[in-house]
């Protein structure tokens, strides 16, 4: 009955050990970091052996044993000056040198002070760690000393198997580190070549920002340059352009400026301890916007020319010598999501910084050369005069020379263009002669009217009141005049009273005469409340009844337009004043040649496919310039369309046209560029 549970416990133990071994095997095949691998493997080994503790020892570059990880080790064995620790250390050195697995009994040793031994009360089970056939460390497990000899040999075999797995991982990890180091140097070499490949300041800054971010493996790299005593960011990794007015860019400019003024680099990792107040405030403002975990701001100084790119020599340069060099900018490195250690970050940033100093210094010196853009352009153009490109260049230049010569020899039509409108020659505008309100419109758009025909009726209550008031005053003065005249016939009046009545009679008569004159003026105004057509014609104002009915108007306001469709039509061209000199010269030349007009080609914007013909005569050119809201200073020109053209045109008053007045022939260069020359004369030379 007792054998069942015992067998079951043994089977469970074996299953547990197999599980741990499988986990160790998987860990040894993974790409886990040493900080994760050693604790996980050692914990499983101790658990599989049911041991009291253990340690993994590795040999450093100087041949000394270094503790990689330990579990439940006696603290005295890790104290450098402890006698037992030194004894234990000499034991580990011998075991490592012999390169084989051994069992070391508890409390054993040579007995002398310089000897080796196991000062613990545990059985030490040790096995060397071998990578690429070379011992690289030692695995040590502290086991109970009272275990059977057969079990102890099993511990030894198990440990040998585990150290083989660990050796494979150490070898793979070493290869990975070599590969990472090789990749880092390749990236560094590529960064150096790219950053020194261009002497343009902006291109260099963008290369540093983008390639530097890739080399450092951070989230963002920015480059700022010193301009006018302040730093201005000119490149941010991952951005083609910079919005200088944005809050985050302005905050970064302020932070970089304050750090550079202090002369010391800034390594912000979330702590504000020992930061100057002005920098602390700038960091807080920027972190609130960027949410960066770490921010590094390094002042970029002019490099020491005698170092000539030796990074190691640059690192050995004293800080006092470095701070004496002029600052030209700043390199800003930020971590937002990435979490590189300070040591790793410093090494990579230092590499980017050294190349950035020299590249930016060279680019800045290059860009400050006088007329550098001109020299750069001329240098790019010299390829056309080299090798096989020379005949092609000579041929192209010859063609260009012939074309330029032809421009000054070959005559072309010289036309002066102006905007205008198509309108009847007989046209009358109807204006309001008095203030009032439109109470009736008697015509419609497109309706024919006769001369003197009423068009609309205005009403002016104030005028009606004035007329009524004047009529009342006249009646009052009439009564006064009659009474004064009748009083003069009274014989009983004294002479003084007679004189007073006579004076009153004369004053009332004079007042009546003045009031009648005023009433006549008011009556004339009243007659003007009815607006009549001055000519027989047609109403051209659109929807005149709807626009004017019940609408208040003021004196001088345009009410409607009447035109005579039976008379000739004309086009009114608004010629810019600056072109009138050429028009006057062309007209004078035409008159000398016996031609009384200049030909005009025009199109209606409503039908731009058809070109019509007209003529402009000397009396059709206005003698004054006017200001137009669209075309500026213009001179109005009246042109008469030809009869054949009028037959093809659908006549709409005020239809928009574009006219070309023919002014003879001039050289192509003059026709194409005369306005450019005039603009230069007026705005540059004058």
WOWO-V346145 format. One record per backbone hydrogen bond with DSSP energy under -1.0 kcal/mol. NH is the residue of the N-H (numbers start at 0). CO is the residue of the C=O. Records with the same first field share a line. If there is no record, write none. Layout:
BEGIN
NH->CO + CO
END
This chain:
BEGIN
5->1
6->2
7->3
8->4
9->5
10->6
11->7
12->8
13->9
14->10
15->11
16->12
17->13
18->14
19->15
20->16
21->17
22->18
23->19
24->20
25->21
26->22
27->23
28->24
35->32
36->32
37->33
39->35
40->36
41->37
42->38
43->39
44->40
45->41
46->42
47->43
48->44
50->45
51->141
52->141
53->70
54->139
55->68
56->137
57->65
58->135
59->63
62->59
65->57
67->55
68->55
70->53
76->73
77->74
78->75
81->78
85->81
86->82
87->83
88->84
89->85
90->86
91->87
92->88
93->89
94->90
95->91
96->92
97->93
98->94
101->125
103->123
106->119
107->117
109->115
114->111
116->86
117->107
122->142
123->103
124->140
125->101
126->138
128->136
130->133
133->130
135->128
136->128
137->56
138->126
139->54
140->124
141->52
142->122
151->147
152->148
153->149
154->150
155->151
156->152
157->153
158->154
159->155
160->156
161->157
162->158
163->159
164->160
165->161
166->162
167->163
168->164
169->165
170->166
171->167
172->168
173->169
174->170
175->171
176->172
177->173
178->174
179->175
180->176
181->177
182->178
183->179
184->180
185->181
186->182
187->183
188->184
189->185
190->186
191->187
192->188
193->189
194->190
195->191
196->193
203->199
204->200
205->201
206->202
207->203
208->204
209->205
210->206
211->207
212->208
213->209
214->210
215->211
216->212
217->212
218->333
219->333
221->331
222->234
223->329
224->231
225->327
226->229
229->226
231->224
233->222
234->222
236->220
238->235
243->241
245->242
249->245
250->246
251->247
252->248
253->249
254->250
255->251
256->252
257->253
258->254
259->255
260->256
261->257
265->296
267->294
274->271
279->275
280->276
281->277
282->278
283->279
284->280
285->281
286->282
287->283
289->285
290->286
292->334
293->334
294->267
295->332
296->265
297->330
299->328
301->325
306->303
309->306
313->309
314->310
315->311
321->317
322->318
324->321
327->299
328->299
329->223
330->297
331->221
332->295
333->219
334->293
344->340
345->341
346->342
347->343
348->344
349->345
350->346
351->347
352->348
353->349
354->350
355->351
356->352
357->353
358->354
359->355
360->356
361->357
362->358
363->359
364->360
365->361
366->362
367->363
368->365
371->368
374->370
375->371
376->372
377->373
378->374
379->375
380->376
383->380
384->381
385->382
388->385
389->386
392->388
393->389
394->390
395->391
396->392
397->393
398->394
399->395
400->396
401->397
402->398
403->399
404->400
405->401
406->402
409->405
411->665
413->663
415->660
417->658
419->656
420->571
421->654
422->569
424->567
427->561
429->559
431->556
435->552
436->458
437->550
438->456
439->456
441->454
445->538
446->443
448->536
451->532
452->449
454->530
455->530
456->439
457->528
458->436
463->459
464->460
465->461
466->462
467->463
468->464
469->465
470->466
471->467
472->468
473->469
474->470
475->471
476->472
477->473
478->474
479->475
480->476
481->477
482->478
483->479
484->480
485->481
486->482
488->485
489->486
497->493
498->494
499->495
500->496
501->497
502->498
503->499
504->500
505->501
506->502
507->503
508->504
509->505
510->506
511->507
512->508
513->509
514->510
515->511
516->512
517->513
518->514
519->515
520->516
521->517
522->518
523->519
524->520
525->521
526->522
527->523
528->525
529->526
530->455
532->452
536->448
537->562
538->446
539->560
546->542
547->543
548->544
549->437
550->547
552->435
555->431
556->553
558->429
559->429
561->427
562->537
563->425
566->563
569->422
570->638
571->420
572->636
573->418
574->634
576->632
578->575
579->576
582->578
583->579
584->580
585->581
586->582
587->583
588->584
589->585
590->586
591->587
592->588
593->590
594->589
597->615
599->613
600->659
601->611
602->657
604->655
606->603
609->606
611->601
613->599
614->639
615->597
619->616
620->617
621->635
625->633
627->631
631->627
633->625
634->574
636->572
637->619
638->570
639->614
641->612
645->641
646->642
647->644
653->421
654->421 + 651
656->419
657->602
658->417
659->600
660->415
661->598
662->413
665->411
667->409
668->406
670->666
671->667
672->668
673->669
676->672
677->673
678->674
679->675
680->676
681->677
682->678
683->679
684->679
685->680
END
